[in-house]
């Protein structure tokens, strides 16, 4: 679908934020904290990581000054959109017992405010579509996710600086955004190309001093997309879905498990993982209790604990479960792979296990 492109200078970015705030949105955007780019409340463009790029390798992440004036000249940080919609810990309901012994239950309603999330990447938009499919398009709709999903405005920024761990072009999920956002920005040398993809997005542009884009600006945008698509990492050229299922007993699982710590970092930073546990937290009065949903990981021992038995007691079994689900059985559940090529699982693995190398190991190392 073709959208009308306009242009505004970089010094108008604060006006853009003001438009969002005037429309009633709390702005969430990228900023530097503890040596990483994270998403938090954004009130000023001075909070953005201007002139900053990231360097990523399996097990390695660092920020560097790049001597530019750009705000979004980086790939990604440990967060995606997921924590803002599928929250890491959330109270679902609480129960109370009266003096007469009667137990009542009350659902906990989330207190929400409209959020405008700025700086969303194409891979994270693709991941969001999968989360939408899981939480809102199945037989049972998750009301907590649904309320948050309906309460956000997505402002994507096309990626110009993929990391060495990125392979979104290989999965077909980037580096530029096709759809799924309300507004899409492309950062040029002296400003931004801007497209409104929804009526909500179009309203935000009211009052901005927009200019119609020039051919030179469009050529610069095309050049950025072409350069960002030249990613060194690619998924192996094989039928990954069938190969992983066919190699359940492959010795490569044990070789990978010799490195894996079962820490769950990969699932925490993955923008599509949705495993969770349910926990009861009783109050000290003994008369009330709260029921919480918390992020969990298929790498934790308790995740496969059933009636006194841990189904996946070994690390090799847990890693196999994660990889085969992400790249194989996900196709049967959602019609596509669960991987969007963001590379976070490799970057934030403390021992530097690379998901692409793991697929290659299993695919090339045949079992006897």
ZANU-939106 format. One record per residue (C-alpha): residue number from 1; chain; x, z, y. Coordinates in Angstrom, 1 decimal, decimal comma. Layout:
<nodes>
+-----+---+--------+--------+--------+
:   k : c :   east :     up :  north :
+-----+---+--------+--------+--------+
: NUM : A :      X :      Z :      Y :
...
+-----+---+--------+--------+--------+
</nodes>
This chain:
<nodes>
+-----+---+--------+--------+--------+
:   k : c :   east :     up :  north :
+-----+---+--------+--------+--------+
:   1 : A :    0,0 :    0,0 :    0,0 :
:   2 : A :    1,3 :   -0,9 :    3,5 :
:   3 : A :    1,2 :    1,7 :    6,2 :
:   4 : A :    1,7 :    1,2 :    9,9 :
:   5 : A :    5,1 :    2,5 :   11,0 :
:   6 : A :    5,8 :    4,1 :   14,4 :
:   7 : A :    8,9 :    5,6 :   15,9 :
:   8 : A :    9,6 :    8,8 :   17,8 :
:   9 : A :   12,9 :   10,1 :   19,2 :
:  10 : A :   14,6 :   13,1 :   17,6 :
:  11 : A :   14,1 :   15,2 :   20,7 :
:  12 : A :   10,3 :   15,0 :   20,1 :
:  13 : A :   10,5 :   16,8 :   16,8 :
:  14 : A :    9,7 :   20,1 :   18,5 :
:  15 : A :    6,6 :   18,5 :   20,0 :
:  16 : A :    5,6 :   17,4 :   16,4 :
:  17 : A :    5,9 :   21,1 :   15,3 :
:  18 : A :    3,8 :   22,2 :   18,2 :
:  19 : A :    1,1 :   19,7 :   17,2 :
:  20 : A :    1,0 :   21,3 :   13,8 :
:  21 : A :    0,8 :   24,8 :   15,1 :
:  22 : A :   -1,9 :   23,9 :   17,6 :
:  23 : A :   -3,9 :   22,4 :   14,7 :
:  24 : A :   -3,8 :   25,8 :   13,1 :
:  25 : A :   -1,0 :   25,3 :   10,6 :
:  26 : A :    1,8 :   27,7 :    9,7 :
:  27 : A :    4,8 :   25,4 :    9,4 :
:  28 : A :    7,1 :   25,8 :    6,4 :
:  29 : A :   10,3 :   23,9 :    6,5 :
:  30 : A :   13,9 :   23,8 :    5,2 :
:  31 : A :   16,5 :   26,2 :    6,6 :
:  32 : A :   19,8 :   27,7 :    5,4 :
:  33 : A :   19,8 :   31,1 :    3,8 :
:  34 : A :   22,5 :   32,7 :    1,5 :
:  35 : A :   24,4 :   29,4 :    1,4 :
:  36 : A :   21,5 :   27,2 :    0,2 :
:  37 : A :   18,7 :   25,2 :    1,8 :
:  38 : A :   15,4 :   27,0 :    1,2 :
:  39 : A :   11,8 :   26,7 :    2,5 :
:  40 : A :   10,5 :   29,4 :    4,9 :
:  41 : A :    8,3 :   29,7 :    8,0 :
:  42 : A :    9,5 :   27,3 :   10,7 :
:  43 : A :    8,9 :   27,8 :   14,4 :
:  44 : A :   11,7 :   25,8 :   16,0 :
:  45 : A :   13,8 :   22,8 :   15,1 :
:  46 : A :   16,8 :   25,0 :   15,7 :
:  47 : A :   16,1 :   26,6 :   12,3 :
:  48 : A :   16,5 :   23,2 :   10,5 :
:  49 : A :   19,8 :   22,4 :    8,8 :
:  50 : A :   21,0 :   20,0 :   11,4 :
:  51 : A :   24,3 :   18,2 :   10,6 :
:  52 : A :   24,4 :   19,7 :    7,1 :
:  53 : A :   24,8 :   18,0 :    3,7 :
:  54 : A :   24,9 :   19,4 :    0,2 :
:  55 : A :   27,5 :   18,8 :   -2,5 :
:  56 : A :   26,1 :   19,2 :   -6,0 :
:  57 : A :   27,6 :   19,0 :   -9,5 :
:  58 : A :   26,4 :   20,6 :  -12,8 :
:  59 : A :   26,8 :   24,3 :  -12,1 :
:  60 : A :   27,9 :   23,8 :   -8,5 :
:  61 : A :   26,1 :   23,8 :   -5,1 :
:  62 : A :   27,6 :   24,0 :   -1,6 :
:  63 : A :   26,8 :   23,1 :    1,9 :
:  64 : A :   29,1 :   21,2 :    4,3 :
:  65 : A :   29,1 :   20,1 :    7,9 :
:  66 : A :   28,7 :   16,3 :    8,1 :
:  67 : A :   29,3 :   15,7 :   11,8 :
:  68 : A :   25,9 :   14,0 :   12,3 :
:  69 : A :   22,9 :   15,1 :   14,3 :
:  70 : A :   20,5 :   14,5 :   11,5 :
:  71 : A :   18,1 :   17,2 :   10,3 :
:  72 : A :   17,4 :   16,0 :    6,7 :
:  73 : A :   20,7 :   14,6 :    5,6 :
:  74 : A :   20,7 :   16,5 :    2,3 :
:  75 : A :   19,2 :   16,2 :   -1,2 :
:  76 : A :   17,4 :   19,4 :   -2,2 :
:  77 : A :   17,8 :   23,2 :   -2,6 :
:  78 : A :   16,7 :   25,5 :   -5,4 :
:  79 : A :   13,1 :   25,5 :   -4,2 :
:  80 : A :   10,5 :   22,8 :   -4,4 :
:  81 : A :    6,8 :   23,0 :   -3,4 :
:  82 : A :    6,0 :   24,9 :   -6,6 :
:  83 : A :    6,4 :   28,5 :   -5,4 :
:  84 : A :    4,0 :   27,8 :   -2,5 :
:  85 : A :    1,2 :   26,7 :   -4,8 :
:  86 : A :    1,9 :   28,3 :   -8,3 :
:  87 : A :    3,2 :   31,6 :   -7,0 :
:  88 : A :    6,0 :   33,5 :   -8,9 :
:  89 : A :    3,8 :   36,6 :   -9,1 :
:  90 : A :    0,1 :   36,9 :   -8,3 :
:  91 : A :   -2,6 :   39,5 :   -9,0 :
:  92 : A :   -5,6 :   37,8 :  -10,6 :
:  93 : A :   -7,9 :   40,8 :  -11,0 :
:  94 : A :   -8,1 :   44,5 :  -11,2 :
:  95 : A :  -10,2 :   47,0 :  -13,3 :
:  96 : A :  -11,4 :   50,5 :  -12,5 :
:  97 : A :  -13,0 :   53,2 :  -14,5 :
:  98 : A :  -15,6 :   55,4 :  -12,9 :
:  99 : A :  -15,9 :   59,2 :  -13,6 :
: 100 : A :  -18,7 :   58,3 :  -16,0 :
: 101 : A :  -16,4 :   56,0 :  -18,0 :
: 102 : A :  -17,8 :   52,7 :  -16,8 :
: 103 : A :  -15,2 :   50,0 :  -16,3 :
: 104 : A :  -15,7 :   47,4 :  -13,6 :
: 105 : A :  -13,6 :   44,3 :  -12,9 :
: 106 : A :  -12,9 :   42,6 :   -9,6 :
: 107 : A :  -11,3 :   39,3 :   -9,0 :
: 108 : A :   -8,5 :   39,2 :   -6,4 :
: 109 : A :   -9,0 :   36,5 :   -3,8 :
: 110 : A :   -5,8 :   35,2 :   -2,2 :
: 111 : A :   -5,5 :   35,5 :    1,6 :
: 112 : A :   -4,7 :   32,0 :    2,7 :
: 113 : A :   -3,7 :   30,3 :    5,9 :
: 114 : A :   -3,3 :   26,5 :    6,3 :
: 115 : A :    0,3 :   25,5 :    5,6 :
: 116 : A :    2,2 :   22,4 :    6,8 :
: 117 : A :    5,2 :   21,8 :    4,5 :
: 118 : A :    7,9 :   19,8 :    6,2 :
: 119 : A :   10,7 :   18,0 :    4,4 :
: 120 : A :    9,1 :   17,4 :    1,1 :
: 121 : A :   11,1 :   14,9 :   -1,1 :
: 122 : A :    9,7 :   12,1 :   -3,2 :
: 123 : A :   10,7 :   13,9 :   -6,5 :
: 124 : A :    8,8 :   16,9 :   -5,4 :
: 125 : A :    5,7 :   14,9 :   -4,6 :
: 126 : A :    5,9 :   13,4 :   -8,1 :
: 127 : A :    6,2 :   17,0 :   -9,5 :
: 128 : A :    3,3 :   18,1 :   -7,5 :
: 129 : A :    1,1 :   15,4 :   -9,0 :
: 130 : A :    2,0 :   16,8 :  -12,5 :
: 131 : A :    1,2 :   20,3 :  -11,4 :
: 132 : A :   -2,1 :   19,0 :  -10,0 :
: 133 : A :   -2,9 :   17,4 :  -13,3 :
: 134 : A :   -2,1 :   20,6 :  -15,2 :
: 135 : A :   -3,9 :   23,1 :  -12,9 :
: 136 : A :   -6,8 :   21,1 :  -11,5 :
: 137 : A :   -7,6 :   18,1 :  -13,7 :
: 138 : A :   -8,0 :   19,6 :  -17,1 :
: 139 : A :  -11,0 :   21,3 :  -18,7 :
: 140 : A :  -10,2 :   24,6 :  -17,0 :
: 141 : A :   -9,4 :   24,5 :  -13,3 :
: 142 : A :   -7,2 :   27,2 :  -11,9 :
: 143 : A :   -9,0 :   28,5 :   -8,8 :
: 144 : A :   -5,9 :   30,1 :   -7,3 :
: 145 : A :   -3,8 :   27,0 :   -7,4 :
: 146 : A :   -6,8 :   24,9 :   -6,3 :
: 147 : A :   -7,4 :   26,9 :   -3,1 :
: 148 : A :   -3,7 :   26,7 :   -2,1 :
: 149 : A :   -3,6 :   23,0 :   -2,9 :
: 150 : A :   -6,5 :   22,3 :   -0,7 :
: 151 : A :   -5,0 :   24,3 :    2,1 :
: 152 : A :   -1,7 :   22,4 :    2,7 :
: 153 : A :   -0,6 :   19,4 :    4,7 :
: 154 : A :    2,4 :   17,6 :    3,2 :
: 155 : A :    5,0 :   16,0 :    5,5 :
: 156 : A :    7,5 :   14,2 :    3,4 :
: 157 : A :   10,9 :   13,0 :    4,5 :
: 158 : A :   12,4 :   10,1 :    2,6 :
: 159 : A :   15,7 :   11,0 :    0,9 :
: 160 : A :   18,8 :    9,4 :    2,4 :
: 161 : A :   21,4 :   11,7 :    0,7 :
: 162 : A :   20,9 :   12,0 :   -3,1 :
: 163 : A :   23,2 :   14,5 :   -4,8 :
: 164 : A :   25,5 :   13,6 :   -7,6 :
: 165 : A :   23,0 :   15,4 :  -10,0 :
: 166 : A :   20,0 :   13,3 :   -8,8 :
: 167 : A :   18,5 :   10,6 :  -10,9 :
: 168 : A :   15,0 :   10,2 :   -9,4 :
: 169 : A :   15,5 :    6,4 :   -9,2 :
: 170 : A :   16,0 :    6,4 :  -13,0 :
: 171 : A :   12,7 :    8,2 :  -13,5 :
: 172 : A :   10,8 :    6,1 :  -11,0 :
: 173 : A :   10,1 :    9,0 :   -8,7 :
: 174 : A :   12,2 :    8,3 :   -5,6 :
: 175 : A :   14,1 :    8,3 :   -3,4 :
: 176 : A :   11,3 :    7,1 :   -1,0 :
: 177 : A :    7,7 :    8,3 :   -1,0 :
: 178 : A :    5,0 :    5,9 :   -2,0 :
: 179 : A :    2,0 :    8,1 :   -1,8 :
: 180 : A :    0,8 :   11,7 :   -2,2 :
: 181 : A :    1,8 :   12,9 :    1,3 :
: 182 : A :   -0,2 :   13,2 :    4,5 :
: 183 : A :    2,7 :   12,1 :    6,7 :
: 184 : A :    6,0 :   10,4 :    5,7 :
: 185 : A :    9,1 :   10,4 :    7,9 :
: 186 : A :   12,2 :    8,4 :    7,6 :
: 187 : A :   15,1 :    9,8 :    9,6 :
: 188 : A :   17,1 :    7,1 :   11,4 :
: 189 : A :   20,2 :    7,6 :   13,6 :
: 190 : A :   18,3 :    8,5 :   16,8 :
: 191 : A :   14,8 :    9,4 :   15,6 :
: 192 : A :   12,1 :    9,0 :   13,0 :
: 193 : A :    9,9 :    6,3 :   11,6 :
: 194 : A :    6,6 :    7,9 :   10,9 :
: 195 : A :    3,6 :    6,9 :    8,8 :
: 196 : A :    0,3 :    8,7 :    8,5 :
: 197 : A :   -1,1 :    8,3 :    5,0 :
: 198 : A :   -4,3 :   10,4 :    5,4 :
: 199 : A :   -6,9 :   11,1 :    8,1 :
: 200 : A :   -5,5 :   14,7 :    8,3 :
: 201 : A :   -2,1 :   13,3 :    8,9 :
: 202 : A :   -3,3 :   10,9 :   11,6 :
: 203 : A :   -4,8 :   13,7 :   13,6 :
: 204 : A :   -1,4 :   15,4 :   13,9 :
: 205 : A :    0,1 :   12,4 :   15,6 :
: 206 : A :   -2,3 :   12,6 :   18,6 :
: 207 : A :   -0,4 :   13,1 :   21,8 :
: 208 : A :    3,0 :   12,2 :   20,5 :
: 209 : A :    4,9 :    9,6 :   22,4 :
: 210 : A :    5,0 :    7,1 :   19,6 :
: 211 : A :    6,5 :    3,6 :   19,9 :
: 212 : A :    5,8 :    0,7 :   17,6 :
: 213 : A :    8,8 :    0,3 :   15,2 :
: 214 : A :   11,3 :   -2,5 :   15,8 :
: 215 : A :   12,8 :   -4,9 :   13,2 :
: 216 : A :   16,1 :   -3,2 :   13,7 :
: 217 : A :   14,6 :    0,2 :   12,8 :
: 218 : A :   12,9 :   -1,3 :    9,7 :
: 219 : A :   16,2 :   -2,8 :    8,6 :
: 220 : A :   17,9 :    0,6 :    9,0 :
: 221 : A :   15,2 :    2,2 :    6,9 :
: 222 : A :   15,5 :   -0,5 :    4,2 :
: 223 : A :   19,3 :    0,1 :    4,2 :
: 224 : A :   18,9 :    3,8 :    3,8 :
: 225 : A :   16,5 :    3,3 :    0,8 :
: 226 : A :   18,9 :    0,8 :   -0,8 :
: 227 : A :   21,8 :    3,1 :   -0,4 :
: 228 : A :   19,9 :    6,2 :   -1,7 :
: 229 : A :   18,8 :    4,3 :   -4,8 :
: 230 : A :   22,4 :    3,8 :   -5,9 :
: 231 : A :   22,5 :    6,9 :   -8,0 :
: 232 : A :   25,3 :    7,3 :  -10,5 :
: 233 : A :   23,2 :    9,4 :  -13,0 :
: 234 : A :   20,6 :    7,6 :  -15,1 :
: 235 : A :   18,6 :    8,5 :  -18,1 :
: 236 : A :   20,0 :    6,9 :  -21,3 :
: 237 : A :   18,7 :    3,5 :  -22,2 :
: 238 : A :   16,8 :    4,6 :  -25,4 :
: 239 : A :   13,3 :    5,6 :  -26,5 :
: 240 : A :   13,9 :    9,3 :  -25,5 :
: 241 : A :   10,5 :   10,4 :  -26,6 :
: 242 : A :   10,8 :    9,2 :  -30,1 :
: 243 : A :   14,5 :   10,0 :  -30,5 :
: 244 : A :   14,2 :   13,6 :  -29,6 :
: 245 : A :   11,3 :   14,2 :  -32,0 :
: 246 : A :   13,3 :   12,4 :  -34,7 :
: 247 : A :   16,3 :   14,7 :  -34,2 :
: 248 : A :   14,7 :   18,1 :  -34,6 :
: 249 : A :   17,4 :   19,1 :  -37,0 :
: 250 : A :   20,3 :   17,6 :  -35,2 :
: 251 : A :   23,5 :   19,7 :  -35,0 :
: 252 : A :   23,8 :   18,8 :  -31,3 :
: 253 : A :   21,2 :   21,5 :  -30,6 :
: 254 : A :   23,6 :   24,2 :  -31,9 :
: 255 : A :   26,5 :   22,7 :  -29,9 :
: 256 : A :   24,5 :   22,9 :  -26,7 :
: 257 : A :   23,3 :   26,4 :  -27,5 :
: 258 : A :   27,0 :   27,5 :  -27,7 :
: 259 : A :   27,0 :   27,1 :  -23,9 :
: 260 : A :   23,4 :   28,0 :  -23,0 :
: 261 : A :   22,8 :   31,6 :  -21,8 :
: 262 : A :   19,0 :   31,4 :  -22,2 :
: 263 : A :   18,8 :   32,7 :  -18,6 :
: 264 : A :   15,9 :   30,5 :  -17,6 :
: 265 : A :   17,5 :   29,2 :  -14,4 :
: 266 : A :   16,6 :   25,6 :  -15,3 :
: 267 : A :   12,9 :   26,5 :  -15,7 :
: 268 : A :   12,8 :   28,6 :  -12,5 :
: 269 : A :   14,1 :   25,7 :  -10,3 :
: 270 : A :   12,3 :   22,9 :  -12,2 :
: 271 : A :    9,4 :   21,7 :  -10,0 :
: 272 : A :    7,2 :   20,9 :  -13,0 :
: 273 : A :    7,6 :   23,9 :  -15,3 :
: 274 : A :    4,5 :   26,1 :  -15,4 :
: 275 : A :    5,0 :   28,7 :  -18,1 :
: 276 : A :    3,8 :   32,2 :  -17,2 :
: 277 : A :    3,1 :   35,6 :  -18,7 :
: 278 : A :    0,2 :   38,0 :  -18,2 :
: 279 : A :    1,0 :   41,6 :  -17,5 :
: 280 : A :   -1,1 :   44,7 :  -16,9 :
: 281 : A :    0,2 :   47,2 :  -14,3 :
: 282 : A :   -1,7 :   50,5 :  -14,6 :
: 283 : A :   -1,9 :   52,8 :  -11,6 :
: 284 : A :   -0,7 :   56,4 :  -11,8 :
: 285 : A :   -4,2 :   57,8 :  -11,5 :
: 286 : A :   -5,0 :   56,5 :  -15,0 :
: 287 : A :   -8,3 :   55,1 :  -13,7 :
: 288 : A :   -7,3 :   51,6 :  -12,5 :
: 289 : A :   -5,1 :   48,7 :  -13,5 :
: 290 : A :   -4,1 :   45,3 :  -12,1 :
: 291 : A :   -3,6 :   42,1 :  -14,0 :
: 292 : A :   -0,7 :   39,9 :  -12,8 :
: 293 : A :    0,4 :   36,4 :  -13,6 :
: 294 : A :    4,1 :   35,9 :  -13,4 :
: 295 : A :    6,5 :   33,0 :  -14,0 :
: 296 : A :    7,9 :   33,0 :  -17,5 :
: 297 : A :   10,3 :   30,7 :  -19,3 :
: 298 : A :   10,4 :   29,2 :  -22,8 :
: 299 : A :   14,0 :   30,5 :  -22,8 :
: 300 : A :   12,9 :   34,1 :  -22,9 :
: 301 : A :   12,6 :   35,8 :  -26,3 :
: 302 : A :    9,1 :   37,2 :  -25,5 :
: 303 : A :    7,7 :   33,7 :  -24,7 :
: 304 : A :    7,4 :   32,9 :  -28,4 :
: 305 : A :    6,7 :   36,4 :  -29,6 :
: 306 : A :    3,5 :   36,5 :  -31,8 :
: 307 : A :    2,3 :   39,5 :  -33,9 :
: 308 : A :    5,8 :   41,0 :  -34,4 :
: 309 : A :    7,6 :   37,7 :  -35,0 :
: 310 : A :    9,7 :   35,7 :  -32,5 :
: 311 : A :    9,0 :   32,1 :  -33,4 :
: 312 : A :   12,1 :   30,8 :  -31,5 :
: 313 : A :   14,6 :   33,5 :  -32,0 :
: 314 : A :   17,7 :   31,4 :  -31,5 :
: 315 : A :   18,9 :   29,8 :  -28,3 :
: 316 : A :   19,2 :   26,4 :  -30,0 :
: 317 : A :   15,5 :   26,6 :  -30,8 :
: 318 : A :   14,6 :   27,5 :  -27,2 :
: 319 : A :   16,7 :   24,7 :  -25,7 :
: 320 : A :   15,2 :   22,2 :  -28,2 :
: 321 : A :   11,7 :   23,4 :  -27,2 :
: 322 : A :   12,4 :   22,9 :  -23,5 :
: 323 : A :   14,0 :   19,5 :  -23,8 :
: 324 : A :   11,6 :   18,0 :  -26,3 :
: 325 : A :    8,6 :   19,3 :  -24,4 :
: 326 : A :    9,9 :   18,0 :  -21,1 :
: 327 : A :   10,9 :   14,5 :  -22,3 :
: 328 : A :    8,7 :   14,0 :  -25,4 :
: 329 : A :    5,4 :   15,9 :  -25,9 :
: 330 : A :    4,8 :   15,9 :  -22,1 :
: 331 : A :    4,0 :   12,1 :  -22,5 :
: 332 : A :    1,1 :   13,0 :  -24,9 :
: 333 : A :   -0,2 :   15,7 :  -22,6 :
: 334 : A :    0,2 :   14,1 :  -19,2 :
: 335 : A :    1,0 :   10,5 :  -19,8 :
: 336 : A :    4,5 :   10,7 :  -18,5 :
: 337 : A :    7,8 :   12,6 :  -18,8 :
: 338 : A :    7,9 :   16,1 :  -17,2 :
: 339 : A :   11,1 :   15,2 :  -15,5 :
: 340 : A :   11,2 :   13,8 :  -11,9 :
: 341 : A :   15,0 :   13,4 :  -11,7 :
: 342 : A :   15,6 :   16,0 :   -9,0 :
: 343 : A :   18,7 :   17,3 :  -10,9 :
: 344 : A :   18,1 :   21,0 :  -10,1 :
: 345 : A :   18,3 :   22,1 :  -13,7 :
: 346 : A :   21,9 :   20,8 :  -13,9 :
: 347 : A :   23,0 :   22,1 :  -10,5 :
: 348 : A :   21,6 :   25,6 :  -10,9 :
: 349 : A :   22,7 :   26,1 :  -14,5 :
: 350 : A :   25,4 :   28,8 :  -14,4 :
: 351 : A :   27,4 :   27,1 :  -17,1 :
: 352 : A :   26,8 :   23,5 :  -15,9 :
: 353 : A :   24,7 :   22,1 :  -18,8 :
: 354 : A :   23,7 :   18,6 :  -17,7 :
: 355 : A :   20,3 :   17,5 :  -19,0 :
: 356 : A :   21,3 :   13,9 :  -19,2 :
: 357 : A :   24,4 :   14,8 :  -21,3 :
: 358 : A :   22,1 :   16,9 :  -23,6 :
: 359 : A :   19,8 :   13,9 :  -24,2 :
: 360 : A :   22,9 :   11,7 :  -24,9 :
: 361 : A :   24,3 :   14,3 :  -27,3 :
: 362 : A :   21,1 :   14,6 :  -29,3 :
: 363 : A :   20,6 :   10,8 :  -29,3 :
: 364 : A :   24,1 :    9,9 :  -30,3 :
: 365 : A :   25,0 :   12,7 :  -32,7 :
: 366 : A :   23,1 :   12,0 :  -35,9 :
: 367 : A :   22,4 :   14,7 :  -38,4 :
: 368 : A :   23,3 :   14,4 :  -42,0 :
+-----+---+--------+--------+--------+
</nodes>
